């Protein structure tokens, strides 16, 4: 009696390999956004100011951008943590 069809186990292995790549990426980008949203938003604004007449030290991120960066960072961190836990548990 065959418990698992070959394509089913291949699909599970492929999904696990994708999770091994995606989980660290989510955590690597989500944690800085959740912990330091102002610094990350300011860095983005500084990159956006390249080519303009304003100097890098003069740019400030808008409040909505800092809040959005924090929300997205928390969301990415939570999804990455859930993915990491699901890989550990099985």
HTML snippet that shows the backbone in 3Dmol.js (N, CA, C, O; Angstrom):
<script src="https://3Dmol.org/build/3Dmol-min.js"></script>
<div id="view" style="width:600px;height:400px;position:relative"></div>
<script>
const pdb = `
ATOM      1  N   UNK A   1       0.842  -1.171   0.000  1.00  0.00           N
ATOM      2  CA  UNK A   1       0.000   0.000   0.000  1.00  0.00           C
ATOM      3  C   UNK A   1       0.897   1.247   0.000  1.00  0.00           C
ATOM      4  O   UNK A   1       1.815   1.359   0.812  1.00  0.00           O
ATOM      5  N   UNK A   2       0.622   2.167  -0.907  1.00  0.00           N
ATOM      6  CA  UNK A   2       1.394   3.397  -1.023  1.00  0.00           C
ATOM      7  C   UNK A   2       0.663   4.496  -0.256  1.00  0.00           C
ATOM      8  O   UNK A   2      -0.488   4.819  -0.547  1.00  0.00           O
ATOM      9  N   UNK A   3       1.359   5.062   0.733  1.00  0.00           N
ATOM     10  CA  UNK A   3       0.723   6.101   1.529  1.00  0.00           C
ATOM     11  C   UNK A   3       0.710   7.444   0.818  1.00  0.00           C
ATOM     12  O   UNK A   3      -0.288   8.164   0.854  1.00  0.00           O
ATOM     13  N   UNK A   4       1.813   7.775   0.176  1.00  0.00           N
ATOM     14  CA  UNK A   4       1.917   9.071  -0.498  1.00  0.00           C
ATOM     15  C   UNK A   4       2.339   8.863  -1.935  1.00  0.00           C
ATOM     16  O   UNK A   4       3.250   8.091  -2.235  1.00  0.00           O
ATOM     17  N   UNK A   5       1.676   9.548  -2.784  1.00  0.00           N
ATOM     18  CA  UNK A   5       2.049   9.524  -4.186  1.00  0.00           C
ATOM     19  C   UNK A   5       3.323  10.326  -4.368  1.00  0.00           C
ATOM     20  O   UNK A   5       3.574  11.267  -3.614  1.00  0.00           O
ATOM     21  N   UNK A   6       4.130   9.970  -5.355  1.00  0.00           N
ATOM     22  CA  UNK A   6       5.424  10.620  -5.557  1.00  0.00           C
ATOM     23  C   UNK A   6       5.282  12.128  -5.784  1.00  0.00           C
ATOM     24  O   UNK A   6       6.074  12.901  -5.246  1.00  0.00           O
ATOM     25  N   UNK A   7       4.302  12.556  -6.558  1.00  0.00           N
ATOM     26  CA  UNK A   7       4.145  13.989  -6.827  1.00  0.00           C
ATOM     27  C   UNK A   7       3.751  14.749  -5.568  1.00  0.00           C
ATOM     28  O   UNK A   7       4.085  15.925  -5.425  1.00  0.00           O
ATOM     29  N   UNK A   8       3.036  14.081  -4.643  1.00  0.00           N
ATOM     30  CA  UNK A   8       2.646  14.735  -3.393  1.00  0.00           C
ATOM     31  C   UNK A   8       3.874  15.019  -2.530  1.00  0.00           C
ATOM     32  O   UNK A   8       4.022  16.122  -2.002  1.00  0.00           O
ATOM     33  N   UNK A   9       4.747  14.036  -2.388  1.00  0.00           N
ATOM     34  CA  UNK A   9       5.951  14.244  -1.581  1.00  0.00           C
ATOM     35  C   UNK A   9       6.888  15.234  -2.253  1.00  0.00           C
ATOM     36  O   UNK A   9       7.550  16.007  -1.562  1.00  0.00           O
ATOM     37  N   UNK A  10       6.964  15.235  -3.564  1.00  0.00           N
ATOM     38  CA  UNK A  10       7.785  16.212  -4.276  1.00  0.00           C
ATOM     39  C   UNK A  10       7.243  17.613  -4.058  1.00  0.00           C
ATOM     40  O   UNK A  10       8.012  18.560  -3.889  1.00  0.00           O
ATOM     41  N   UNK A  11       5.938  17.748  -4.063  1.00  0.00           N
ATOM     42  CA  UNK A  11       5.312  19.051  -3.810  1.00  0.00           C
ATOM     43  C   UNK A  11       5.620  19.533  -2.395  1.00  0.00           C
ATOM     44  O   UNK A  11       5.897  20.716  -2.197  1.00  0.00           O
ATOM     45  N   UNK A  12       5.576  18.642  -1.417  1.00  0.00           N
ATOM     46  CA  UNK A  12       5.889  19.029  -0.041  1.00  0.00           C
ATOM     47  C   UNK A  12       7.343  19.457   0.095  1.00  0.00           C
ATOM     48  O   UNK A  12       7.635  20.426   0.796  1.00  0.00           O
ATOM     49  N   UNK A  13       8.248  18.763  -0.555  1.00  0.00           N
ATOM     50  CA  UNK A  13       9.662  19.137  -0.494  1.00  0.00           C
ATOM     51  C   UNK A  13       9.892  20.494  -1.145  1.00  0.00           C
ATOM     52  O   UNK A  13      10.666  21.301  -0.633  1.00  0.00           O
ATOM     53  N   UNK A  14       9.232  20.752  -2.263  1.00  0.00           N
ATOM     54  CA  UNK A  14       9.377  22.024  -2.945  1.00  0.00           C
ATOM     55  C   UNK A  14       8.825  23.164  -2.081  1.00  0.00           C
ATOM     56  O   UNK A  14       9.431  24.233  -2.014  1.00  0.00           O
ATOM     57  N   UNK A  15       7.699  22.947  -1.428  1.00  0.00           N
ATOM     58  CA  UNK A  15       7.119  23.965  -0.559  1.00  0.00           C
ATOM     59  C   UNK A  15       8.024  24.236   0.632  1.00  0.00           C
ATOM     60  O   UNK A  15       8.143  25.382   1.066  1.00  0.00           O
ATOM     61  N   UNK A  16       8.665  23.201   1.169  1.00  0.00           N
ATOM     62  CA  UNK A  16       9.571  23.381   2.291  1.00  0.00           C
ATOM     63  C   UNK A  16      10.814  24.161   1.866  1.00  0.00           C
ATOM     64  O   UNK A  16      11.312  24.981   2.638  1.00  0.00           O
ATOM     65  N   UNK A  17      11.318  23.929   0.673  1.00  0.00           N
ATOM     66  CA  UNK A  17      12.486  24.667   0.184  1.00  0.00           C
ATOM     67  C   UNK A  17      12.140  26.141  -0.022  1.00  0.00           C
ATOM     68  O   UNK A  17      12.962  27.015   0.254  1.00  0.00           O
ATOM     69  N   UNK A  18      10.938  26.417  -0.501  1.00  0.00           N
ATOM     70  CA  UNK A  18      10.510  27.805  -0.659  1.00  0.00           C
ATOM     71  C   UNK A  18      10.393  28.490   0.686  1.00  0.00           C
ATOM     72  O   UNK A  18      10.749  29.661   0.817  1.00  0.00           O
ATOM     73  N   UNK A  19       9.901  27.780   1.689  1.00  0.00           N
ATOM     74  CA  UNK A  19       9.770  28.355   3.027  1.00  0.00           C
ATOM     75  C   UNK A  19      11.136  28.642   3.629  1.00  0.00           C
ATOM     76  O   UNK A  19      11.299  29.631   4.344  1.00  0.00           O
ATOM     77  N   UNK A  20      12.110  27.802   3.355  1.00  0.00           N
ATOM     78  CA  UNK A  20      13.465  28.018   3.871  1.00  0.00           C
ATOM     79  C   UNK A  20      14.042  29.316   3.324  1.00  0.00           C
ATOM     80  O   UNK A  20      14.843  29.966   3.996  1.00  0.00           O
ATOM     81  N   UNK A  21      13.654  29.697   2.138  1.00  0.00           N
ATOM     82  CA  UNK A  21      14.151  30.941   1.535  1.00  0.00           C
ATOM     83  C   UNK A  21      13.307  32.138   1.987  1.00  0.00           C
ATOM     84  O   UNK A  21      13.857  33.189   2.315  1.00  0.00           O
ATOM     85  N   UNK A  22      12.003  31.992   2.006  1.00  0.00           N
ATOM     86  CA  UNK A  22      11.104  33.122   2.263  1.00  0.00           C
ATOM     87  C   UNK A  22      11.130  33.572   3.723  1.00  0.00           C
ATOM     88  O   UNK A  22      11.109  34.773   3.994  1.00  0.00           O
ATOM     89  N   UNK A  23      11.175  32.638   4.660  1.00  0.00           N
ATOM     90  CA  UNK A  23      11.108  32.983   6.090  1.00  0.00           C
ATOM     91  C   UNK A  23      12.252  33.906   6.510  1.00  0.00           C
ATOM     92  O   UNK A  23      11.984  34.928   7.142  1.00  0.00           O
ATOM     93  N   UNK A  24      13.513  33.599   6.194  1.00  0.00           N
ATOM     94  CA  UNK A  24      14.583  34.530   6.593  1.00  0.00           C
ATOM     95  C   UNK A  24      14.485  35.898   5.917  1.00  0.00           C
ATOM     96  O   UNK A  24      14.848  36.913   6.512  1.00  0.00           O
ATOM     97  N   UNK A  25      14.000  35.926   4.688  1.00  0.00           N
ATOM     98  CA  UNK A  25      13.851  37.204   3.987  1.00  0.00           C
ATOM     99  C   UNK A  25      12.785  38.049   4.689  1.00  0.00           C
ATOM    100  O   UNK A  25      12.984  39.245   4.900  1.00  0.00           O
ATOM    101  N   UNK A  26      11.662  37.438   5.049  1.00  0.00           N
ATOM    102  CA  UNK A  26      10.614  38.178   5.763  1.00  0.00           C
ATOM    103  C   UNK A  26      11.126  38.716   7.094  1.00  0.00           C
ATOM    104  O   UNK A  26      10.843  39.858   7.457  1.00  0.00           O
ATOM    105  N   UNK A  27      11.874  37.902   7.814  1.00  0.00           N
ATOM    106  CA  UNK A  27      12.404  38.351   9.101  1.00  0.00           C
ATOM    107  C   UNK A  27      13.490  39.407   8.927  1.00  0.00           C
ATOM    108  O   UNK A  27      13.573  40.346   9.718  1.00  0.00           O
ATOM    109  N   UNK A  28      14.325  39.261   7.896  1.00  0.00           N
ATOM    110  CA  UNK A  28      15.417  40.213   7.685  1.00  0.00           C
ATOM    111  C   UNK A  28      14.900  41.602   7.313  1.00  0.00           C
ATOM    112  O   UNK A  28      15.503  42.606   7.691  1.00  0.00           O
ATOM    113  N   UNK A  29      13.794  41.669   6.580  1.00  0.00           N
ATOM    114  CA  UNK A  29      13.239  42.964   6.209  1.00  0.00           C
ATOM    115  C   UNK A  29      12.158  43.444   7.180  1.00  0.00           C
ATOM    116  O   UNK A  29      11.936  44.648   7.309  1.00  0.00           O
ATOM    117  N   UNK A  30      11.490  42.519   7.858  1.00  0.00           N
ATOM    118  CA  UNK A  30      10.408  42.892   8.754  1.00  0.00           C
ATOM    119  C   UNK A  30      10.874  43.417  10.103  1.00  0.00           C
ATOM    120  O   UNK A  30      10.321  44.391  10.613  1.00  0.00           O
ATOM    121  N   UNK A  31      11.883  42.784  10.683  1.00  0.00           N
ATOM    122  CA  UNK A  31      12.343  43.209  12.006  1.00  0.00           C
ATOM    123  C   UNK A  31      12.887  44.636  12.022  1.00  0.00           C
ATOM    124  O   UNK A  31      12.522  45.394  12.920  1.00  0.00           O
ATOM    125  N   UNK A  32      13.743  45.045  11.076  1.00  0.00           N
ATOM    126  CA  UNK A  32      14.181  46.455  11.096  1.00  0.00           C
ATOM    127  C   UNK A  32      13.027  47.432  10.907  1.00  0.00           C
ATOM    128  O   UNK A  32      13.018  48.504  11.513  1.00  0.00           O
ATOM    129  N   UNK A  33      12.058  47.076  10.076  1.00  0.00           N
ATOM    130  CA  UNK A  33      10.901  47.943   9.878  1.00  0.00           C
ATOM    131  C   UNK A  33      10.039  48.061  11.118  1.00  0.00           C
ATOM    132  O   UNK A  33       9.435  49.105  11.364  1.00  0.00           O
ATOM    133  N   UNK A  34       9.980  46.990  11.902  1.00  0.00           N
ATOM    134  CA  UNK A  34       9.191  47.010  13.128  1.00  0.00           C
ATOM    135  C   UNK A  34       9.934  47.703  14.267  1.00  0.00           C
ATOM    136  O   UNK A  34       9.321  48.399  15.077  1.00  0.00           O
ATOM    137  N   UNK A  35      11.243  47.516  14.331  1.00  0.00           N
ATOM    138  CA  UNK A  35      12.020  48.062  15.451  1.00  0.00           C
ATOM    139  C   UNK A  35      12.461  49.511  15.238  1.00  0.00           C
ATOM    140  O   UNK A  35      12.439  50.312  16.173  1.00  0.00           O
ATOM    141  N   UNK A  36      12.857  49.843  14.024  1.00  0.00           N
ATOM    142  CA  UNK A  36      13.376  51.184  13.725  1.00  0.00           C
ATOM    143  C   UNK A  36      12.664  51.788  12.523  1.00  0.00           C
ATOM    144  O   UNK A  36      13.304  52.033  11.501  1.00  0.00           O
ATOM    145  N   UNK A  37      11.346  52.039  12.613  1.00  0.00           N
ATOM    146  CA  UNK A  37      10.617  52.538  11.441  1.00  0.00           C
ATOM    147  C   UNK A  37      11.041  53.948  11.037  1.00  0.00           C
ATOM    148  O   UNK A  37      11.050  54.265   9.847  1.00  0.00           O
ATOM    149  N   UNK A  38      11.392  54.801  12.001  1.00  0.00           N
ATOM    150  CA  UNK A  38      11.799  56.161  11.654  1.00  0.00           C
ATOM    151  C   UNK A  38      13.112  56.148  10.884  1.00  0.00           C
ATOM    152  O   UNK A  38      13.238  56.820   9.861  1.00  0.00           O
ATOM    153  N   UNK A  39      14.091  55.388  11.369  1.00  0.00           N
ATOM    154  CA  UNK A  39      15.396  55.346  10.699  1.00  0.00           C
ATOM    155  C   UNK A  39      15.273  54.762   9.297  1.00  0.00           C
ATOM    156  O   UNK A  39      15.897  55.259   8.359  1.00  0.00           O
ATOM    157  N   UNK A  40      14.473  53.714   9.151  1.00  0.00           N
ATOM    158  CA  UNK A  40      14.298  53.093   7.838  1.00  0.00           C
ATOM    159  C   UNK A  40      13.557  54.030   6.884  1.00  0.00           C
ATOM    160  O   UNK A  40      13.914  54.121   5.709  1.00  0.00           O
ATOM    161  N   UNK A  41      12.532  54.725   7.373  1.00  0.00           N
ATOM    162  CA  UNK A  41      11.798  55.679   6.537  1.00  0.00           C
ATOM    163  C   UNK A  41      12.683  56.847   6.137  1.00  0.00           C
ATOM    164  O   UNK A  41      12.621  57.324   5.003  1.00  0.00           O
ATOM    165  N   UNK A  42      13.498  57.301   7.062  1.00  0.00           N
ATOM    166  CA  UNK A  42      14.405  58.416   6.753  1.00  0.00           C
ATOM    167  C   UNK A  42      15.431  57.995   5.705  1.00  0.00           C
ATOM    168  O   UNK A  42      15.750  58.773   4.805  1.00  0.00           O
ATOM    169  N   UNK A  43      15.950  56.776   5.813  1.00  0.00           N
ATOM    170  CA  UNK A  43      16.888  56.277   4.819  1.00  0.00           C
ATOM    171  C   UNK A  43      16.230  56.211   3.440  1.00  0.00           C
ATOM    172  O   UNK A  43      16.851  56.557   2.435  1.00  0.00           O
ATOM    173  N   UNK A  44      14.982  55.768   3.395  1.00  0.00           N
ATOM    174  CA  UNK A  44      14.256  55.736   2.124  1.00  0.00           C
ATOM    175  C   UNK A  44      14.087  57.136   1.553  1.00  0.00           C
ATOM    176  O   UNK A  44      14.251  57.340   0.350  1.00  0.00           O
ATOM    177  N   UNK A  45      13.764  58.090   2.396  1.00  0.00           N
ATOM    178  CA  UNK A  45      13.618  59.472   1.938  1.00  0.00           C
ATOM    179  C   UNK A  45      14.954  60.038   1.450  1.00  0.00           C
ATOM    180  O   UNK A  45      14.995  60.801   0.485  1.00  0.00           O
ATOM    181  N   UNK A  46      16.031  59.666   2.112  1.00  0.00           N
ATOM    182  CA  UNK A  46      17.347  60.131   1.672  1.00  0.00           C
ATOM    183  C   UNK A  46      17.690  59.570   0.298  1.00  0.00           C
ATOM    184  O   UNK A  46      18.250  60.275  -0.542  1.00  0.00           O
ATOM    185  N   UNK A  47      17.357  58.305   0.071  1.00  0.00           N
ATOM    186  CA  UNK A  47      17.585  57.744  -1.258  1.00  0.00           C
ATOM    187  C   UNK A  47      16.697  58.423  -2.299  1.00  0.00           C
ATOM    188  O   UNK A  47      17.115  58.643  -3.436  1.00  0.00           O
ATOM    189  N   UNK A  48      15.474  58.752  -1.900  1.00  0.00           N
ATOM    190  CA  UNK A  48      14.565  59.448  -2.820  1.00  0.00           C
ATOM    191  C   UNK A  48      15.045  60.861  -3.145  1.00  0.00           C
ATOM    192  O   UNK A  48      14.707  61.403  -4.197  1.00  0.00           O
ATOM    193  N   UNK A  49      15.828  61.459  -2.252  1.00  0.00           N
ATOM    194  CA  UNK A  49      16.282  62.829  -2.477  1.00  0.00           C
ATOM    195  C   UNK A  49      17.507  62.914  -3.383  1.00  0.00           C
ATOM    196  O   UNK A  49      17.986  64.010  -3.676  1.00  0.00           O
ATOM    197  N   UNK A  50      18.015  61.772  -3.826  1.00  0.00           N
ATOM    198  CA  UNK A  50      19.158  61.792  -4.749  1.00  0.00           C
ATOM    199  C   UNK A  50      18.721  62.484  -6.033  1.00  0.00           C
ATOM    200  O   UNK A  50      17.704  62.128  -6.627  1.00  0.00           O
ATOM    201  N   UNK A  51      19.478  63.447  -6.441  1.00  0.00           N
ATOM    202  CA  UNK A  51      19.168  64.199  -7.652  1.00  0.00           C
ATOM    203  C   UNK A  51      18.411  65.478  -7.390  1.00  0.00           C
ATOM    204  O   UNK A  51      18.256  66.294  -8.298  1.00  0.00           O
ATOM    205  N   UNK A  52      17.937  65.676  -6.180  1.00  0.00           N
ATOM    206  CA  UNK A  52      17.244  66.925  -5.873  1.00  0.00           C
ATOM    207  C   UNK A  52      18.236  67.913  -5.260  1.00  0.00           C
ATOM    208  O   UNK A  52      19.397  67.577  -5.024  1.00  0.00           O
ATOM    209  N   UNK A  53      17.780  69.099  -5.013  1.00  0.00           N
ATOM    210  CA  UNK A  53      18.665  70.127  -4.463  1.00  0.00           C
ATOM    211  C   UNK A  53      18.738  70.100  -2.947  1.00  0.00           C
ATOM    212  O   UNK A  53      19.561  70.797  -2.354  1.00  0.00           O
ATOM    213  N   UNK A  54      17.896  69.314  -2.320  1.00  0.00           N
ATOM    214  CA  UNK A  54      17.923  69.209  -0.864  1.00  0.00           C
ATOM    215  C   UNK A  54      19.049  68.266  -0.450  1.00  0.00           C
ATOM    216  O   UNK A  54      19.315  67.268  -1.119  1.00  0.00           O
ATOM    217  N   UNK A  55      19.694  68.590   0.640  1.00  0.00           N
ATOM    218  CA  UNK A  55      20.757  67.715   1.126  1.00  0.00           C
ATOM    219  C   UNK A  55      20.146  66.551   1.909  1.00  0.00           C
ATOM    220  O   UNK A  55      18.987  66.603   2.321  1.00  0.00           O
ATOM    221  N   UNK A  56      20.935  65.519   2.104  1.00  0.00           N
ATOM    222  CA  UNK A  56      20.456  64.331   2.800  1.00  0.00           C
ATOM    223  C   UNK A  56      20.067  64.634   4.236  1.00  0.00           C
ATOM    224  O   UNK A  56      19.155  64.012   4.779  1.00  0.00           O
ATOM    225  N   UNK A  57      20.751  65.582   4.849  1.00  0.00           N
ATOM    226  CA  UNK A  57      20.477  65.867   6.258  1.00  0.00           C
ATOM    227  C   UNK A  57      19.177  66.648   6.460  1.00  0.00           C
ATOM    228  O   UNK A  57      18.684  66.725   7.586  1.00  0.00           O
ATOM    229  N   UNK A  58      18.617  67.222   5.407  1.00  0.00           N
ATOM    230  CA  UNK A  58      17.400  68.032   5.524  1.00  0.00           C
ATOM    231  C   UNK A  58      16.111  67.233   5.369  1.00  0.00           C
ATOM    232  O   UNK A  58      15.048  67.715   5.762  1.00  0.00           O
ATOM    233  N   UNK A  59      16.173  66.048   4.818  1.00  0.00           N
ATOM    234  CA  UNK A  59      14.940  65.312   4.531  1.00  0.00           C
ATOM    235  C   UNK A  59      14.400  64.659   5.799  1.00  0.00           C
ATOM    236  O   UNK A  59      15.161  64.194   6.648  1.00  0.00           O
ATOM    237  N   UNK A  60      13.081  64.633   5.912  1.00  0.00           N
ATOM    238  CA  UNK A  60      12.384  64.001   7.027  1.00  0.00           C
ATOM    239  C   UNK A  60      11.217  63.197   6.462  1.00  0.00           C
ATOM    240  O   UNK A  60      10.524  63.668   5.559  1.00  0.00           O
ATOM    241  N   UNK A  61      10.992  62.001   6.976  1.00  0.00           N
ATOM    242  CA  UNK A  61       9.845  61.214   6.497  1.00  0.00           C
ATOM    243  C   UNK A  61       8.537  61.735   7.082  1.00  0.00           C
ATOM    244  O   UNK A  61       8.506  62.275   8.187  1.00  0.00           O
ATOM    245  N   UNK A  62       7.470  61.564   6.329  1.00  0.00           N
ATOM    246  CA  UNK A  62       6.137  61.938   6.817  1.00  0.00           C
ATOM    247  C   UNK A  62       5.689  60.945   7.888  1.00  0.00           C
ATOM    248  O   UNK A  62       6.136  59.798   7.916  1.00  0.00           O
ATOM    249  N   UNK A  63       4.808  61.399   8.756  1.00  0.00           N
ATOM    250  CA  UNK A  63       4.322  60.539   9.840  1.00  0.00           C
ATOM    251  C   UNK A  63       3.626  59.294   9.312  1.00  0.00           C
ATOM    252  O   UNK A  63       3.772  58.213   9.882  1.00  0.00           O
ATOM    253  N   UNK A  64       2.861  59.439   8.214  1.00  0.00           N
ATOM    254  CA  UNK A  64       2.155  58.297   7.661  1.00  0.00           C
ATOM    255  C   UNK A  64       3.132  57.251   7.136  1.00  0.00           C
ATOM    256  O   UNK A  64       2.849  56.054   7.192  1.00  0.00           O
ATOM    257  N   UNK A  65       4.293  57.700   6.619  1.00  0.00           N
ATOM    258  CA  UNK A  65       5.275  56.756   6.079  1.00  0.00           C
ATOM    259  C   UNK A  65       5.942  55.969   7.207  1.00  0.00           C
ATOM    260  O   UNK A  65       6.210  54.777   7.060  1.00  0.00           O
ATOM    261  N   UNK A  66       6.208  56.633   8.323  1.00  0.00           N
ATOM    262  CA  UNK A  66       6.794  55.948   9.478  1.00  0.00           C
ATOM    263  C   UNK A  66       5.800  54.919  10.023  1.00  0.00           C
ATOM    264  O   UNK A  66       6.182  53.793  10.345  1.00  0.00           O
ATOM    265  N   UNK A  67       4.534  55.305  10.124  1.00  0.00           N
ATOM    266  CA  UNK A  67       3.511  54.382  10.605  1.00  0.00           C
ATOM    267  C   UNK A  67       3.317  53.193   9.680  1.00  0.00           C
ATOM    268  O   UNK A  67       3.177  52.059  10.138  1.00  0.00           O
ATOM    269  N   UNK A  68       3.308  53.449   8.384  1.00  0.00           N
ATOM    270  CA  UNK A  68       3.151  52.367   7.413  1.00  0.00           C
ATOM    271  C   UNK A  68       4.347  51.424   7.450  1.00  0.00           C
ATOM    272  O   UNK A  68       4.187  50.209   7.337  1.00  0.00           O
ATOM    273  N   UNK A  69       5.539  51.979   7.607  1.00  0.00           N
ATOM    274  CA  UNK A  69       6.739  51.151   7.699  1.00  0.00           C
ATOM    275  C   UNK A  69       6.670  50.254   8.927  1.00  0.00           C
ATOM    276  O   UNK A  69       7.052  49.085   8.867  1.00  0.00           O
ATOM    277  N   UNK A  70       6.179  50.800  10.051  1.00  0.00           N
ATOM    278  CA  UNK A  70       6.054  50.000  11.275  1.00  0.00           C
ATOM    279  C   UNK A  70       5.026  48.888  11.087  1.00  0.00           C
ATOM    280  O   UNK A  70       5.281  47.745  11.465  1.00  0.00           O
ATOM    281  N   UNK A  71       3.871  49.204  10.510  1.00  0.00           N
ATOM    282  CA  UNK A  71       2.816  48.202  10.322  1.00  0.00           C
ATOM    283  C   UNK A  71       3.285  47.094   9.391  1.00  0.00           C
ATOM    284  O   UNK A  71       3.079  45.915   9.678  1.00  0.00           O
ATOM    285  N   UNK A  72       3.914  47.463   8.277  1.00  0.00           N
ATOM    286  CA  UNK A  72       4.413  46.451   7.345  1.00  0.00           C
ATOM    287  C   UNK A  72       5.524  45.622   7.974  1.00  0.00           C
ATOM    288  O   UNK A  72       5.597  44.413   7.750  1.00  0.00           O
ATOM    289  N   UNK A  73       6.383  46.254   8.754  1.00  0.00           N
ATOM    290  CA  UNK A  73       7.450  45.522   9.429  1.00  0.00           C
ATOM    291  C   UNK A  73       6.911  44.517  10.429  1.00  0.00           C
ATOM    292  O   UNK A  73       7.389  43.385  10.503  1.00  0.00           O
ATOM    293  N   UNK A  74       5.917  44.933  11.198  1.00  0.00           N
ATOM    294  CA  UNK A  74       5.309  44.020  12.166  1.00  0.00           C
ATOM    295  C   UNK A  74       4.633  42.860  11.436  1.00  0.00           C
ATOM    296  O   UNK A  74       4.766  41.705  11.841  1.00  0.00           O
ATOM    297  N   UNK A  75       3.910  43.167  10.362  1.00  0.00           N
ATOM    298  CA  UNK A  75       3.241  42.117   9.597  1.00  0.00           C
ATOM    299  C   UNK A  75       4.212  41.118   8.997  1.00  0.00           C
ATOM    300  O   UNK A  75       3.991  39.910   9.068  1.00  0.00           O
ATOM    301  N   UNK A  76       5.282  41.619   8.408  1.00  0.00           N
ATOM    302  CA  UNK A  76       6.280  40.721   7.831  1.00  0.00           C
ATOM    303  C   UNK A  76       6.955  39.887   8.915  1.00  0.00           C
ATOM    304  O   UNK A  76       7.233  38.707   8.702  1.00  0.00           O
ATOM    305  N   UNK A  77       7.220  40.485  10.069  1.00  0.00           N
ATOM    306  CA  UNK A  77       7.855  39.751  11.166  1.00  0.00           C
ATOM    307  C   UNK A  77       6.943  38.657  11.703  1.00  0.00           C
ATOM    308  O   UNK A  77       7.398  37.549  11.986  1.00  0.00           O
ATOM    309  N   UNK A  78       5.667  38.963  11.843  1.00  0.00           N
ATOM    310  CA  UNK A  78       4.721  37.965  12.351  1.00  0.00           C
ATOM    311  C   UNK A  78       4.591  36.807  11.368  1.00  0.00           C
ATOM    312  O   UNK A  78       4.608  35.646  11.776  1.00  0.00           O
ATOM    313  N   UNK A  79       4.463  37.108  10.085  1.00  0.00           N
ATOM    314  CA  UNK A  79       4.348  36.038   9.088  1.00  0.00           C
ATOM    315  C   UNK A  79       5.628  35.218   9.036  1.00  0.00           C
ATOM    316  O   UNK A  79       5.572  33.994   8.921  1.00  0.00           O
ATOM    317  N   UNK A  80       6.781  35.876   9.119  1.00  0.00           N
ATOM    318  CA  UNK A  80       8.051  35.150   9.138  1.00  0.00           C
ATOM    319  C   UNK A  80       8.193  34.277  10.373  1.00  0.00           C
ATOM    320  O   UNK A  80       8.692  33.156  10.282  1.00  0.00           O
ATOM    321  N   UNK A  81       7.759  34.779  11.537  1.00  0.00           N
ATOM    322  CA  UNK A  81       7.839  33.989  12.770  1.00  0.00           C
ATOM    323  C   UNK A  81       6.904  32.786  12.714  1.00  0.00           C
ATOM    324  O   UNK A  81       7.264  31.696  13.160  1.00  0.00           O
ATOM    325  N   UNK A  82       5.705  32.981  12.168  1.00  0.00           N
ATOM    326  CA  UNK A  82       4.776  31.854  12.022  1.00  0.00           C
ATOM    327  C   UNK A  82       5.363  30.815  11.076  1.00  0.00           C
ATOM    328  O   UNK A  82       5.263  29.615  11.332  1.00  0.00           O
ATOM    329  N   UNK A  83       5.970  31.266   9.993  1.00  0.00           N
ATOM    330  CA  UNK A  83       6.615  30.339   9.070  1.00  0.00           C
ATOM    331  C   UNK A  83       7.765  29.591   9.714  1.00  0.00           C
ATOM    332  O   UNK A  83       7.934  28.395   9.477  1.00  0.00           O
ATOM    333  N   UNK A  84       8.565  30.281  10.531  1.00  0.00           N
ATOM    334  CA  UNK A  84       9.680  29.639  11.207  1.00  0.00           C
ATOM    335  C   UNK A  84       9.173  28.595  12.208  1.00  0.00           C
ATOM    336  O   UNK A  84       9.715  27.494  12.300  1.00  0.00           O
ATOM    337  N   UNK A  85       8.127  28.959  12.954  1.00  0.00           N
ATOM    338  CA  UNK A  85       7.571  28.007  13.914  1.00  0.00           C
ATOM    339  C   UNK A  85       6.959  26.788  13.227  1.00  0.00           C
ATOM    340  O   UNK A  85       7.075  25.666  13.721  1.00  0.00           O
ATOM    341  N   UNK A  86       6.313  27.013  12.098  1.00  0.00           N
ATOM    342  CA  UNK A  86       5.707  25.884  11.381  1.00  0.00           C
ATOM    343  C   UNK A  86       6.778  24.970  10.806  1.00  0.00           C
ATOM    344  O   UNK A  86       6.554  23.765  10.690  1.00  0.00           O
ATOM    345  N   UNK A  87       7.931  25.510  10.446  1.00  0.00           N
ATOM    346  CA  UNK A  87       9.017  24.658   9.960  1.00  0.00           C
ATOM    347  C   UNK A  87       9.632  23.879  11.107  1.00  0.00           C
ATOM    348  O   UNK A  87      10.044  22.734  10.920  1.00  0.00           O
ATOM    349  N   UNK A  88       9.704  24.474  12.291  1.00  0.00           N
ATOM    350  CA  UNK A  88      10.281  23.790  13.441  1.00  0.00           C
ATOM    351  C   UNK A  88       9.355  22.687  13.950  1.00  0.00           C
ATOM    352  O   UNK A  88       9.787  21.566  14.220  1.00  0.00           O
ATOM    353  N   UNK A  89       8.065  23.034  14.075  1.00  0.00           N
ATOM    354  CA  UNK A  89       7.109  22.078  14.611  1.00  0.00           C
ATOM    355  C   UNK A  89       6.871  20.927  13.651  1.00  0.00           C
ATOM    356  O   UNK A  89       6.709  19.779  14.066  1.00  0.00           O
ATOM    357  N   UNK A  90       6.853  21.243  12.371  1.00  0.00           N
ATOM    358  CA  UNK A  90       6.759  20.132  11.463  1.00  0.00           C
ATOM    359  C   UNK A  90       5.732  20.277  10.445  1.00  0.00           C
ATOM    360  O   UNK A  90       5.559  19.388   9.611  1.00  0.00           O
TER     361      UNK A  90
END
`;
const viewer = $3Dmol.createViewer("view");
viewer.addModel(pdb, "pdb");
viewer.setStyle({}, {cartoon: {color: "spectrum"}});
viewer.zoomTo();
viewer.render();
</script>
